[in-house]
Amino acid sequence: PRMAEQGFEAWWPHERLAVRGYIEVLRHYRGIVGIRQALTARWLAQPPQVFMGVDAPDFNLSLAQSLRESGVPTMQLVCPSIWAWRPERVKTLSRSVDHVLCLFPFEPELLRQHGIAATYVGHPLAQAIAMKPDRLAARVHLGLPADAHVVALLPGSRASEIQYLAERFVRTALLLAKRHPDLHFVLPAVPSLKPRLDALVQQLRATEWVRVLSGQSHDALAACDVTLVASGTATLEAALFKRPMVIAYNMHWLSWQLMRRQRLQPWVGLPNILLQDRAVPELLQEQATPEAMAQALEHWLNSPQQVLDLQQRFEQLHLTLTRDTPTLVTHAIQEILER
């Protein structure tokens, strides 16, 4: 939606590509491949001056390789997480792109070891999120009490994540509400999934405690004391908002088995990977029960000194990830065009 507001043209709905996990991708495989083939044909017929894939490497790199072989300069914004899992993707990256723009500072050197040109441009979220978020202003904006304890529930932005996590998150809120009646819960939802989440909250009789928001994930993170968040970019957002969190994830069991065998890190959450430490708890698959998640959230609510220590680590991480990203990306594109 934000890109459309800036005049970009969407040829297919974003939701058709918003799929995560092996089994989930297989269910939509024909449609995804059809879109990629149509894009390749369209751009080979009308070559762009430069192609930049943004994230989604499994979709973009094949497309980039076809264009690069035809003479189109290619770039990739967001390095595939070869340092976390599926390291063999570096070979595909080498064949597909002329330059990679990296969001994390350790990535360029890793890519250069494989002969891939790369530049660290910082993480755009680090620029977008204030170093000292205004909790009170966010609560006023959302109509939340200034002195209450607030928990943000972020079960994900994809339909598959909602399928596997949303009910568990709401049941976690119900457990906590029984033990701590003064808690407030906010659940930001992408607009297309809000009706589904509204229905779930009503079905579980949680409307008294859980308020579903339309978008407003940054408002929710700014306003909250602690967040229960699905593994993914939202965990980094929570860290940049300096909020203690519990990371949870659940997917099809076969997807999990395949992914677990290919990962290189002992953690899945970006804050833990970037800090190289289990700074925040991770509850995955069968561990992600409402009771376990409730207890982990209670720990943060009852441990103010640990929260302060964590916030200091998150502040340092925020500084590390802050660069003038738009300018650095623009310069990199200009250099490619001037070759």
Backbone as numpy.savetxt, mean C-alpha at the origin, in Angstrom:
# Nx Ny Nz CAx CAy CAz Cx Cy Cz
-9.28 8.28 -9.83 -10.10 9.51 -9.83 -9.25 10.78 -9.83
-8.16 10.78 -9.07 -7.32 11.99 -9.01 -6.64 12.24 -10.35
-6.22 11.18 -11.03 -5.59 11.35 -12.34 -6.61 11.86 -13.35
-7.83 11.37 -13.27 -8.88 11.84 -14.17 -9.13 13.33 -13.97
-9.07 13.77 -12.70 -9.25 15.20 -12.40 -8.18 16.05 -13.06
-7.00 15.47 -13.28 -5.90 16.20 -13.90 -5.89 16.06 -15.42
-6.93 15.45 -15.97 -7.05 15.36 -17.42 -6.59 14.06 -18.04
-6.21 13.07 -17.21 -5.81 11.78 -17.76 -7.03 11.01 -18.23
-6.82 10.20 -19.25 -7.91 9.41 -19.82 -7.77 7.95 -19.38
-8.81 7.39 -18.80 -8.81 5.99 -18.36 -9.43 5.13 -19.45
-8.65 4.20 -19.98 -9.15 3.32 -21.04 -9.86 2.10 -20.47
-9.52 1.70 -19.25 -10.20 0.62 -18.55 -10.36 1.00 -17.09
-11.38 0.50 -16.41 -11.55 0.79 -14.98 -10.38 0.22 -14.17
-9.88 0.98 -13.24 -8.76 0.55 -12.40 -9.08 -0.75 -11.67
-10.34 -0.93 -11.30 -10.72 -2.10 -10.51 -10.42 -3.42 -11.22
-10.39 -3.40 -12.55 -10.14 -4.64 -13.30 -8.70 -5.13 -13.13
-7.82 -4.25 -12.68 -6.42 -4.64 -12.47 -6.05 -4.70 -10.99
-6.95 -4.30 -10.12 -6.65 -4.24 -8.68 -6.83 -5.62 -8.05
-5.91 -6.53 -8.38 -5.98 -7.92 -7.92 -4.63 -8.27 -7.30
-4.66 -8.99 -6.18 -3.42 -9.33 -5.48 -3.47 -10.79 -5.06
-2.36 -11.52 -5.30 -2.29 -12.93 -4.92 -2.39 -13.83 -6.14
-1.71 -14.98 -6.09 -1.65 -15.87 -7.24 -3.02 -16.35 -7.69
-3.78 -16.92 -6.78 -5.08 -17.49 -7.14 -6.02 -16.39 -7.59
-5.97 -15.25 -6.91 -6.84 -14.14 -7.28 -6.53 -13.64 -8.69
-5.24 -13.60 -9.05 -4.86 -13.18 -10.40 -5.33 -14.19 -11.43
-5.20 -15.48 -11.12 -5.63 -16.52 -12.06 -7.11 -16.39 -12.40
-7.90 -16.00 -11.42 -9.34 -15.86 -11.65 -9.65 -14.75 -12.66
-8.75 -13.77 -12.76 -8.97 -12.63 -13.66 -7.95 -12.61 -14.80
-7.24 -13.72 -14.99 -6.08 -13.74 -15.88 -6.43 -13.34 -17.30
-7.47 -13.92 -17.86 -7.81 -13.65 -19.26 -8.10 -12.17 -19.47
-8.84 -11.57 -18.56 -9.16 -10.16 -18.70 -7.93 -9.27 -18.60
-7.03 -9.60 -17.66 -5.81 -8.80 -17.48 -4.91 -8.90 -18.71
-4.73 -10.13 -19.21 -3.89 -10.32 -20.39 -4.50 -9.62 -21.60
-5.82 -9.65 -21.71 -6.49 -8.97 -22.81 -6.23 -7.47 -22.80
-6.28 -6.88 -21.61 -6.00 -5.44 -21.49 -4.56 -5.15 -21.89
-3.62 -5.98 -21.42 -2.21 -5.74 -21.74 -1.94 -5.89 -23.24
-2.56 -6.87 -23.87 -2.37 -7.05 -25.31 -2.94 -5.87 -26.08
-4.10 -5.38 -25.65 -4.71 -4.23 -26.33 -3.84 -2.98 -26.16
-3.29 -2.79 -24.96 -2.41 -1.65 -24.73 -1.15 -1.73 -25.59
-0.56 -2.92 -25.64 0.66 -3.10 -26.44 0.40 -2.77 -27.90
-0.69 -3.30 -28.44 -1.02 -3.04 -29.85 -1.26 -1.55 -30.09
-1.94 -0.92 -29.16 -2.27 0.50 -29.31 -1.00 1.36 -29.32
-0.07 1.05 -28.42 1.13 1.87 -28.32 2.18 1.52 -29.36
2.17 0.30 -29.84 3.07 -0.01 -30.96 2.61 0.70 -32.23
1.28 0.86 -32.36 0.74 1.57 -33.53 0.97 3.08 -33.41
0.92 3.59 -32.19 1.15 5.02 -31.94 2.17 5.15 -30.80
3.46 4.99 -31.09 4.47 4.93 -30.03 4.55 6.23 -29.23
4.59 6.13 -27.92 4.81 7.32 -27.08 6.27 7.74 -27.13
6.55 8.97 -26.71 7.95 9.42 -26.64 8.72 8.66 -25.57
8.04 8.33 -24.50 8.64 7.54 -23.43 7.51 6.81 -22.71
7.78 5.62 -22.24 6.80 4.85 -21.47 7.28 4.77 -20.03
6.38 5.09 -19.10 6.70 4.92 -17.68 5.65 4.04 -17.02
6.06 2.87 -16.59 5.19 2.02 -15.79 5.23 2.49 -14.35
4.07 2.53 -13.73 3.98 2.95 -12.33 3.56 1.74 -11.51
4.52 1.21 -10.73 4.27 0.04 -9.90 3.79 -1.13 -10.78
2.95 -2.02 -10.25 2.35 -3.14 -11.00 3.34 -3.80 -11.96
4.50 -4.27 -11.47 5.53 -4.78 -12.38 5.09 -6.00 -13.19
4.28 -6.87 -12.62 3.86 -8.06 -13.36 3.04 -7.68 -14.58
2.37 -6.56 -14.53 1.61 -6.07 -15.68 2.49 -5.21 -16.58
3.24 -4.30 -15.98 3.93 -3.27 -16.76 5.20 -3.73 -17.46
5.95 -4.65 -16.87 7.26 -4.97 -17.43 7.17 -5.69 -18.77
6.19 -6.56 -18.92 6.00 -7.22 -20.23 5.64 -6.19 -21.29
4.79 -5.26 -20.93 4.41 -4.18 -21.84 5.63 -3.31 -22.17
6.42 -2.99 -21.15 7.62 -2.17 -21.36 8.62 -2.87 -22.26
8.77 -4.18 -22.10 9.74 -4.90 -22.93 9.36 -4.84 -24.40
8.08 -5.02 -24.70 7.63 -4.95 -26.10 7.90 -3.57 -26.68
7.64 -2.53 -25.91 7.87 -1.17 -26.39 9.36 -0.87 -26.53
10.14 -1.33 -25.58 11.59 -1.09 -25.64 12.20 -1.75 -26.87
11.75 -2.96 -27.18 12.26 -3.67 -28.35 11.89 -2.96 -29.65
10.83 -2.14 -29.59 10.42 -1.39 -30.78 11.11 -0.02 -30.85
11.93 0.30 -29.84 12.67 1.55 -29.86 12.15 2.63 -28.94
11.10 2.36 -28.17 10.55 3.35 -27.24 11.36 3.32 -25.94
11.86 4.47 -25.46 12.53 4.50 -24.15 11.54 4.12 -23.04
11.98 3.32 -22.10 11.07 2.84 -21.06 11.64 3.10 -19.67
10.73 3.42 -18.75 11.10 3.68 -17.36 10.11 2.96 -16.46
10.53 2.72 -15.23 9.64 2.12 -14.24 9.74 2.94 -12.96
8.60 3.50 -12.55 8.52 4.20 -11.27 8.00 3.21 -10.23
8.76 2.98 -9.21 8.57 1.98 -8.15 9.29 0.69 -8.57
10.38 0.43 -7.92 11.15 -0.78 -8.18 10.38 -1.99 -7.66
10.30 -3.07 -8.44 9.71 -4.30 -7.89 10.46 -4.70 -6.62
9.76 -5.23 -5.65 10.37 -5.54 -4.35 11.19 -6.82 -4.43
12.21 -6.81 -5.30 13.06 -7.99 -5.48 13.86 -8.30 -4.23
13.98 -7.32 -3.34 14.69 -7.50 -2.07 13.81 -8.20 -1.03
12.53 -8.35 -1.33 11.60 -8.97 -0.38 11.14 -10.35 -0.85
10.89 -10.48 -2.15 10.46 -11.78 -2.66 10.60 -11.79 -4.18
10.64 -12.98 -4.75 10.81 -13.20 -6.18 12.00 -12.40 -6.75
13.21 -12.66 -6.27 14.38 -11.90 -6.75 14.68 -12.12 -8.22
14.16 -13.21 -8.80 14.43 -13.49 -10.22 13.84 -12.43 -11.13
12.96 -11.59 -10.62 12.35 -10.54 -11.45 13.36 -9.50 -11.92
14.54 -9.47 -11.30 15.56 -8.51 -11.73 15.96 -8.76 -13.18
15.90 -10.00 -13.63 16.24 -10.31 -15.02 15.21 -9.70 -15.97
13.95 -9.82 -15.61 12.89 -9.21 -16.42 13.04 -7.70 -16.44
13.37 -7.14 -15.30 13.56 -5.69 -15.19 14.69 -5.23 -16.11
15.78 -5.97 -16.13 16.93 -5.62 -16.97 16.58 -5.62 -18.45
15.72 -6.55 -18.87 15.32 -6.63 -20.28 14.31 -5.55 -20.66
13.60 -5.03 -19.67 12.39 -4.26 -19.97 12.55 -2.75 -19.91
13.45 -2.25 -19.06 13.46 -0.80 -18.83 14.86 -0.21 -18.97
14.88 1.06 -19.36 16.14 1.80 -19.46 16.54 2.43 -18.13
15.54 2.72 -17.29 15.84 3.42 -16.04 14.74 3.13 -15.03
15.14 2.90 -13.78 14.19 2.65 -12.70 14.27 3.79 -11.70
13.12 4.33 -11.33 13.03 5.37 -10.31 12.58 4.71 -9.01
13.45 4.75 -8.02 13.26 3.97 -6.79 12.72 4.82 -5.65
11.84 4.23 -4.86 11.24 4.95 -3.74 12.00 4.75 -2.43
12.88 3.75 -2.40 13.61 3.45 -1.17 15.12 3.59 -1.41
15.87 4.11 -0.45 17.26 4.52 -0.69 18.23 3.38 -0.98
17.92 2.16 -0.55 18.85 1.05 -0.76 18.68 0.39 -2.12
17.64 0.75 -2.87 17.35 0.03 -4.11 18.30 0.34 -5.27
18.70 1.61 -5.51 19.55 1.87 -6.68 20.83 1.05 -6.71
21.53 0.95 -5.58 22.77 0.18 -5.56 22.51 -1.29 -5.87
21.42 -1.82 -5.34 21.05 -3.21 -5.63 20.84 -3.42 -7.12
20.18 -2.48 -7.78 19.92 -2.60 -9.21 21.19 -2.40 -10.03
22.04 -1.47 -9.60 23.29 -1.24 -10.34 24.17 -2.48 -10.34
24.09 -3.29 -9.31 24.84 -4.54 -9.27 24.43 -5.48 -10.40
23.24 -5.25 -10.94 22.73 -6.07 -12.05 22.76 -5.29 -13.37
23.47 -4.16 -13.37 23.61 -3.39 -14.60 22.40 -2.57 -14.98
21.55 -2.25 -14.02 20.33 -1.50 -14.29 20.48 -0.07 -13.77
20.27 0.92 -14.64 20.34 2.32 -14.23 19.18 2.64 -13.30
19.48 3.33 -12.20 18.44 3.61 -11.21 18.74 4.89 -10.46
17.67 5.56 -10.02 17.78 6.81 -9.26 16.83 6.75 -8.07
17.32 7.15 -6.91 16.46 7.26 -5.73 15.73 8.60 -5.79
14.40 8.57 -5.78 13.62 9.80 -5.89 12.82 10.09 -4.62
13.00 9.27 -3.57 12.19 9.45 -2.38 10.80 8.87 -2.57
10.05 8.86 -1.49 8.68 8.32 -1.57 7.69 9.48 -1.59
6.81 9.53 -2.59 5.87 10.66 -2.65 5.00 10.80 -1.42
4.72 9.71 -0.73 3.91 9.80 0.48 4.64 10.58 1.58
5.96 10.50 1.59 6.73 11.22 2.61 6.59 12.73 2.44
6.40 13.18 1.21 6.16 14.61 0.96 4.71 14.98 1.24
3.80 14.05 0.97 2.38 14.36 1.08 1.90 14.39 2.52
2.59 13.68 3.41 2.16 13.55 4.80 3.03 14.42 5.69
2.39 15.21 6.53 3.12 16.14 7.40 3.98 15.38 8.41
5.12 15.97 8.74 6.00 15.34 9.73 5.30 15.27 11.09
4.48 16.26 11.39 3.73 16.28 12.66 2.24 16.37 12.33
1.58 15.26 12.08 0.16 15.29 11.72 -0.68 15.92 12.83
-1.71 16.64 12.43 -2.57 17.35 13.38 -3.75 16.45 13.75
-3.60 15.74 14.85 -4.65 14.80 15.28 -5.94 15.54 15.61
-5.84 16.65 16.33 -7.04 17.37 16.74 -7.82 17.87 15.54
-7.13 18.46 14.55 -7.82 18.96 13.36 -8.52 17.83 12.62
-7.87 16.67 12.54 -8.49 15.53 11.86 -9.73 15.07 12.60
-9.68 15.09 13.92 -10.86 14.67 14.70 -12.01 15.67 14.54
-11.68 16.93 14.53 -12.73 17.93 14.30 -13.36 17.71 12.93
-12.52 17.46 11.92 -13.01 17.24 10.56 -13.93 16.03 10.48
-13.60 14.97 11.24 -14.40 13.74 11.19 -15.51 13.72 12.25
-15.58 14.75 13.06 -16.61 14.78 14.09 -16.36 13.81 15.23
-15.08 13.60 15.57 -14.71 12.68 16.65 -14.34 13.47 17.90
-14.60 12.91 19.08 -14.23 13.61 20.32 -12.72 13.82 20.41
-12.34 14.96 20.91 -10.91 15.30 20.99 -10.17 14.41 21.98
-10.86 13.97 23.04 -10.18 13.24 24.12 -10.46 11.74 24.10
-11.09 11.23 23.06 -11.41 9.80 22.99 -10.24 9.01 22.44
-10.28 7.71 22.64 -9.35 6.80 21.98 -9.99 6.35 20.67
-9.25 6.49 19.58 -9.78 6.19 18.25 -8.91 5.11 17.59
-9.58 4.12 17.01 -8.91 3.05 16.28 -9.32 3.13 14.82
-8.34 3.17 13.93 -8.63 3.16 12.48 -8.51 1.74 11.97
-9.51 1.30 11.23 -9.53 -0.03 10.61 -9.29 0.14 9.12
-8.21 -0.43 8.60 -7.88 -0.30 7.18 -7.70 -1.70 6.58
-8.79 -2.34 6.17 -8.70 -3.72 5.66 -8.26 -3.83 4.21
-7.95 -2.70 3.56 -7.46 -2.75 2.18 -8.39 -2.04 1.22
-7.89 -1.84 0.01 -8.65 -1.12 -1.01 -9.08 -2.00 -2.17
-8.69 -3.27 -2.14 -9.08 -4.20 -3.20 -10.24 -5.07 -2.73
-11.07 -5.48 -3.69 -12.21 -6.32 -3.34 -11.76 -7.62 -2.70
-10.64 -8.19 -3.17 -10.16 -9.46 -2.61 -9.72 -9.28 -1.16
-9.12 -8.13 -0.83 -8.72 -7.87 0.55 -9.94 -7.72 1.44
-10.93 -7.01 0.95 -12.17 -6.85 1.71 -12.79 -8.22 1.98
-12.77 -9.08 0.99 -13.34 -10.42 1.13 -12.69 -11.19 2.27
-11.37 -11.10 2.38 -10.66 -11.91 3.35 -10.46 -11.24 4.71
-10.51 -9.91 4.76 -10.12 -9.21 5.99 -11.21 -8.40 6.66
-12.14 -7.86 5.90 -13.06 -6.86 6.47 -13.86 -7.41 7.64
-14.42 -8.61 7.49 -15.22 -9.16 8.59 -14.38 -9.36 9.84
-13.15 -9.85 9.66 -12.27 -10.04 10.82 -11.99 -8.71 11.52
-11.79 -7.67 10.73 -11.49 -6.36 11.32 -12.69 -5.83 12.11
-13.88 -5.98 11.55 -15.08 -5.48 12.25 -15.33 -6.30 13.51
-15.12 -7.61 13.44 -15.28 -8.45 14.64 -14.24 -8.09 15.71
-13.06 -7.70 15.28 -12.06 -7.22 16.23 -12.56 -5.96 16.94
-13.16 -5.06 16.17 -13.71 -3.84 16.76 -14.80 -4.17 17.78
-15.64 -5.14 17.46 -16.71 -5.52 18.39 -16.14 -6.07 19.69
-15.10 -6.89 19.60 -14.46 -7.40 20.81 -13.92 -6.26 21.67
-13.24 -5.33 21.03 -12.66 -4.21 21.77 -13.74 -3.31 22.35
-14.82 -3.11 21.61 -15.90 -2.24 22.09 -16.55 -2.81 23.35
-16.63 -4.13 23.44 -17.20 -4.75 24.64 -16.28 -4.53 25.85
-14.98 -4.57 25.60 -14.02 -4.43 26.71 -13.72 -2.97 27.02
-13.86 -2.11 26.01 -13.54 -0.68 26.17 -14.65 0.14 25.50
-15.77 0.34 26.17 -16.92 1.01 25.55 -16.64 2.43 25.08
-15.56 3.04 25.55 -15.27 4.42 25.17 -14.51 4.52 23.85
-14.13 3.41 23.24 -13.39 3.44 21.98 -14.28 3.87 20.81
-13.66 4.56 19.86 -14.32 4.92 18.60 -13.56 4.25 17.46
-14.30 3.76 16.46 -13.68 3.07 15.33 -14.09 3.75 14.03
-13.11 4.00 13.17 -13.40 4.53 11.83 -12.82 3.57 10.80
-13.58 3.36 9.74 -13.19 2.42 8.69 -13.26 3.13 7.35
-12.16 3.70 6.86 -12.19 4.36 5.55 -12.31 3.34 4.43
-13.19 3.63 3.48 -13.44 2.71 2.37 -13.30 3.44 1.05
-12.71 2.78 0.06 -12.74 3.38 -1.28 -14.21 3.48 -1.69
-14.60 4.54 -2.37 -16.02 4.76 -2.66 -16.72 3.58 -3.31
-16.04 2.87 -4.21 -16.69 1.75 -4.90 -17.01 0.59 -3.97
-16.29 0.48 -2.84 -16.51 -0.62 -1.90 -17.29 -0.20 -0.66
-17.61 1.08 -0.54 -18.30 1.54 0.66 -19.66 0.86 0.87
-20.50 0.69 -0.16 -21.78 0.01 0.08 -21.59 -1.40 0.65
-20.58 -2.09 0.17 -20.32 -3.45 0.66 -19.91 -3.43 2.13
-19.08 -2.46 2.51 -18.64 -2.37 3.90 -19.75 -1.86 4.81
-20.56 -0.94 4.30 -21.73 -0.50 5.07 -22.63 -1.69 5.40
-22.87 -2.53 4.39 -23.73 -3.70 4.59 -23.12 -4.67 5.60
-21.80 -4.84 5.54 -21.13 -5.75 6.48 -21.26 -5.24 7.91
-21.03 -3.96 8.11 -21.12 -3.39 9.45 -22.55 -3.53 10.00
-23.54 -3.32 9.14 -24.93 -3.50 9.56 -25.22 -4.96 9.88
-24.73 -5.86 9.03 -24.97 -7.29 9.22 -24.39 -7.77 10.56
-23.23 -7.26 10.93 -22.59 -7.67 12.18 -23.06 -6.84 13.38
-24.03 -5.96 13.15 -24.61 -5.12 14.20 -23.53 -4.30 14.90
-22.70 -3.68 14.08 -21.58 -2.90 14.61 -21.73 -1.41 14.34
-22.89 -0.98 13.85 -23.05 0.42 13.45 -22.90 1.38 14.63
-23.17 0.91 15.84 -23.04 1.77 17.02 -21.59 2.16 17.28
-20.65 1.30 16.83 -19.24 1.53 17.16 -18.37 1.85 15.94
-18.70 1.24 14.79 -17.84 1.36 13.61 -18.47 2.30 12.61
-17.75 3.34 12.25 -18.23 4.32 11.28 -17.45 4.16 9.98
-18.16 3.88 8.89 -17.54 3.70 7.59 -17.43 5.06 6.91
-16.22 5.41 6.49 -15.97 6.67 5.80 -15.85 6.44 4.31
-16.15 7.45 3.53 -15.94 7.39 2.08 -14.58 7.99 1.78
-13.60 7.11 1.49 -12.23 7.59 1.35 -11.70 8.02 2.70
-11.03 9.17 2.74 -10.59 9.80 3.99 -9.65 8.93 4.82
-8.87 8.08 4.16 -7.94 7.24 4.92 -6.89 8.07 5.65
-6.45 9.16 5.03 -5.45 10.00 5.70 -6.06 10.74 6.90
-7.31 11.14 6.78 -7.99 11.74 7.93 -8.09 10.73 9.07
-8.43 9.49 8.72 -8.57 8.45 9.74 -7.24 8.17 10.43
-6.15 8.11 9.65 -4.84 7.85 10.24 -4.37 9.03 11.09
-4.65 10.24 10.64 -4.27 11.41 11.44 -5.05 11.45 12.75
-6.30 11.02 12.72 -7.17 11.12 13.89 -6.95 10.02 14.91
-6.44 8.88 14.48 -6.45 7.70 15.34 -5.30 7.67 16.33
-5.46 6.83 17.36 -4.38 6.53 18.29 -3.61 5.29 17.85
-4.29 4.37 17.19 -3.69 3.12 16.75 -4.50 2.62 15.56
-3.85 1.84 14.70 -4.56 1.35 13.52 -4.34 -0.14 13.33
-5.37 -0.81 12.88 -5.31 -2.19 12.40 -5.33 -2.10 10.89
-4.26 -2.57 10.23 -4.07 -2.26 8.82 -3.63 -3.48 8.04
-4.17 -3.62 6.83 -3.77 -4.70 5.94 -2.37 -4.43 5.41
-1.58 -5.49 5.26 -0.24 -5.35 4.71 -0.31 -4.71 3.33
0.58 -3.77 3.08 0.59 -3.05 1.81 1.05 -1.62 2.04
0.80 -0.76 1.06 1.24 0.63 1.15 0.65 1.35 2.36
-0.56 0.94 2.78 -1.19 1.61 3.92 -0.36 1.48 5.19
0.45 0.43 5.30 1.30 0.30 6.49 2.37 1.39 6.50
2.89 1.73 5.32 3.86 2.82 5.24 3.18 4.15 5.55
1.95 4.34 5.06 1.21 5.56 5.38 1.04 5.69 6.89
0.68 4.60 7.54 0.51 4.63 9.00 1.81 5.00 9.69
2.94 4.48 9.19 4.23 4.82 9.78 4.55 6.30 9.58
4.24 6.84 8.41 4.51 8.26 8.16 3.60 9.16 8.99
2.43 8.66 9.36 1.56 9.39 10.28 1.99 9.18 11.73
3.05 8.37 11.95 3.62 8.08 13.27 2.61 7.38 14.17
1.82 6.48 13.59 0.82 5.78 14.37 1.24 4.34 14.64
1.14 3.88 15.88 1.38 2.47 16.15 0.34 1.64 15.42
0.73 0.45 15.02 -0.17 -0.34 14.18 -0.04 -1.82 14.47
-1.05 -2.54 14.06 -1.01 -3.99 13.98 -1.26 -4.33 12.52
-0.32 -5.05 11.92 -0.43 -5.43 10.51 -1.06 -6.81 10.42
-2.05 -6.94 9.56 -2.70 -8.24 9.37 -2.84 -8.52 7.88
-2.87 -9.80 7.55 -3.16 -10.15 6.17 -3.68 -11.57 6.10
-4.56 -11.78 5.12 -5.11 -13.10 4.87 -5.44 -13.18 3.39
-5.09 -14.30 2.78 -5.37 -14.51 1.36 -5.70 -15.99 1.15
-6.02 -16.35 -0.07 -6.27 -17.75 -0.40 -5.08 -18.59 0.06
-5.37 -19.74 0.66 -4.29 -20.52 1.28 -3.20 -20.92 0.29
-3.59 -21.20 -0.97 -2.59 -21.61 -1.95 -1.71 -20.42 -2.35
-2.32 -19.24 -2.49 -1.52 -18.03 -2.75 -0.50 -17.81 -1.65
-0.93 -18.02 -0.41 -0.03 -17.82 0.72 1.13 -18.81 0.70
0.84 -20.08 0.41 1.91 -21.08 0.36 2.94 -20.74 -0.70
2.47 -20.31 -1.87 3.39 -19.96 -2.95 4.21 -18.72 -2.59
3.56 -17.73 -2.02 4.25 -16.49 -1.68 5.26 -16.70 -0.56
4.88 -17.49 0.42 5.77 -17.72 1.57 7.08 -18.38 1.15
7.01 -19.25 0.16 8.22 -19.95 -0.29 9.17 -19.04 -1.05
8.65 -17.92 -1.57 9.47 -17.06 -2.41 9.92 -15.78 -1.72
9.53 -15.57 -0.48 9.91 -14.32 0.17 11.29 -14.44 0.80
11.99 -13.30 0.85 13.36 -13.25 1.34 13.45 -12.63 2.73
12.41 -11.91 3.14 12.43 -11.19 4.41 11.59 -11.94 5.45
11.94 -11.84 6.72 11.12 -12.47 7.76 9.84 -11.70 8.07
9.69 -10.50 7.45 8.51 -9.68 7.69 7.80 -9.42 6.37
6.53 -9.03 6.44 5.79 -8.64 5.24 5.44 -7.16 5.24
5.37 -6.54 6.41 4.99 -5.13 6.51 6.14 -4.21 6.15
5.86 -3.18 5.36 6.91 -2.24 4.94 7.64 -1.57 6.11
6.95 -1.14 7.17 7.70 -0.53 8.28 8.74 -1.47 8.86
8.38 -2.73 9.04 9.33 -3.69 9.60 10.48 -3.97 8.63
10.17 -4.07 7.35 11.21 -4.31 6.35 12.18 -3.14 6.29
11.64 -1.92 6.28 12.50 -0.74 6.17 13.33 -0.52 7.43
12.76 -0.85 8.59 13.50 -0.71 9.84 14.33 -1.95 10.16
14.14 -3.01 9.37 14.84 -4.28 9.58 14.68 -4.77 11.03
13.41 -4.76 11.46 13.12 -5.13 12.84 11.62 -5.36 12.95
11.21 -6.19 13.88 9.78 -6.38 14.12 9.29 -5.25 15.02
9.26 -4.07 14.45 8.87 -2.88 15.21 7.39 -2.90 15.56
6.58 -3.49 14.68 5.14 -3.59 14.92 4.71 -5.03 14.67
3.69 -5.51 15.36 3.29 -6.91 15.21 2.65 -7.19 13.86
2.88 -8.41 13.37 2.27 -8.90 12.14 1.50 -10.17 12.45
0.24 -10.19 12.07 -0.62 -11.36 12.25 -1.11 -11.79 10.88
-0.64 -12.94 10.43 -0.87 -13.37 9.06 -1.65 -14.69 9.03
-2.54 -14.78 8.05 -3.31 -15.99 7.81 -4.06 -16.42 9.08
-3.83 -17.66 9.54 -4.60 -18.17 10.68 -4.30 -17.42 11.97
-3.17 -16.68 12.03 -2.87 -15.88 13.22 -3.78 -14.66 13.33
-4.35 -14.23 12.22 -5.14 -12.99 12.18 -6.56 -13.24 12.66
-6.68 -13.65 13.92 -8.00 -13.84 14.52 -8.44 -12.55 15.20
-9.73 -12.32 15.34 -10.18 -11.11 16.03 -9.60 -10.98 17.44
-9.51 -12.07 18.18 -8.98 -12.00 19.54 -7.50 -11.60 19.54
-6.72 -12.20 18.64 -5.29 -11.87 18.58 -5.08 -10.42 18.16
-5.87 -9.96 17.19 -5.74 -8.58 16.74 -6.18 -7.61 17.83
-7.23 -7.96 18.55 -7.70 -7.10 19.64 -6.63 -6.97 20.72
-6.01 -8.08 21.09 -4.97 -8.04 22.12 -3.77 -7.20 21.68
-3.39 -7.33 20.42 -2.25 -6.56 19.91 -2.55 -5.06 19.91
-3.78 -4.70 19.56 -4.18 -3.28 19.61 -4.21 -2.77 21.04
-4.73 -3.59 21.95 -4.76 -3.20 23.36 -3.36 -2.94 23.90
-2.40 -3.73 23.45 -1.03 -3.54 23.91 -0.56 -2.12 23.60
-0.81 -1.64 22.38 -0.39 -0.28 22.03 -1.14 0.75 22.87
-2.44 0.53 23.07 -3.23 1.50 23.83 -2.76 1.60 25.28
-2.13 0.53 25.77 -1.70 0.49 27.17 -0.19 0.70 27.35
0.52 1.08 26.28 1.98 1.18 26.34 2.45 2.52 25.78
2.18 3.62 26.48 2.51 4.95 25.94 4.00 5.15 25.68
4.88 4.60 26.53 6.31 4.80 26.30 6.77 4.07 25.04
6.27 2.86 24.81 6.61 2.14 23.59 6.11 2.88 22.36
4.95 3.51 22.48 4.42 4.29 21.37 5.36 5.47 21.06
5.82 6.16 22.10 6.75 7.28 21.88 8.05 6.82 21.22
8.57 5.69 21.67 9.80 5.16 21.08 9.59 4.83 19.60
8.44 4.22 19.30 8.13 3.87 17.91 7.98 5.12 17.06
7.34 6.14 17.60 7.15 7.38 16.84 8.48 8.02 16.48
9.46 7.94 17.36 10.78 8.49 17.05 11.42 7.74 15.88
11.25 6.43 15.85 11.80 5.64 14.74 11.08 5.99 13.44
9.78 6.19 13.53 9.01 6.55 12.33 9.39 7.94 11.83
9.70 8.87 12.74 10.13 10.21 12.31 11.43 10.13 11.52
12.38 9.32 11.98 13.64 9.16 11.26 13.40 8.52 9.90
12.51 7.54 9.84 12.16 6.91 8.57 11.55 7.93 7.62
10.71 8.79 8.15 10.06 9.83 7.34 11.12 10.75 6.72
12.09 11.15 7.52 13.16 12.02 7.01 13.96 11.33 5.91
14.23 10.05 6.10 15.00 9.30 5.11 14.28 9.22 3.77
12.96 9.11 3.81 12.18 8.92 2.59 11.77 10.23 1.92
12.08 11.36 2.56 11.65 12.66 2.02 12.68 13.22 1.04
12.26 13.39 -0.18 13.04 14.04 -1.23 12.08 14.89 -2.06
12.61 15.70 -2.96 11.76 16.47 -3.87 11.38 15.54 -5.03
10.47 14.63 -4.75 10.15 13.55 -5.70 9.69 14.06 -7.06
8.73 14.99 -7.15 8.29 15.44 -8.48 9.43 15.99 -9.34
10.32 16.79 -8.72 11.43 17.36 -9.48 12.40 16.29 -9.94
12.72 15.35 -9.07 13.65 14.27 -9.43 13.09 13.39 -10.54
11.80 13.11 -10.48 11.17 12.30 -11.53 11.17 13.06 -12.85
10.84 14.35 -12.79 10.82 15.18 -14.00 12.19 15.22 -14.67
13.24 15.41 -13.87 14.60 15.46 -14.42 14.98 14.13 -15.07
14.59 13.03 -14.45 14.91 11.72 -15.01 14.22 11.51 -16.36
12.98 11.95 -16.47 12.25 11.83 -17.74 12.91 12.70 -18.80
13.29 13.92 -18.42 13.95 14.82 -19.38 15.25 14.22 -19.90
16.01 13.60 -19.02 17.27 12.98 -19.44 17.03 11.85 -20.44
16.00 11.07 -20.21 15.66 9.99 -21.15 15.26 10.56 -22.50
14.46 11.63 -22.49 13.99 12.22 -23.74 15.12 12.88 -24.53
16.14 13.35 -23.82 17.23 14.07 -24.49 18.32 13.15 -25.03
18.19 11.87 -24.80 19.21 10.94 -25.31 19.17 10.86 -26.83
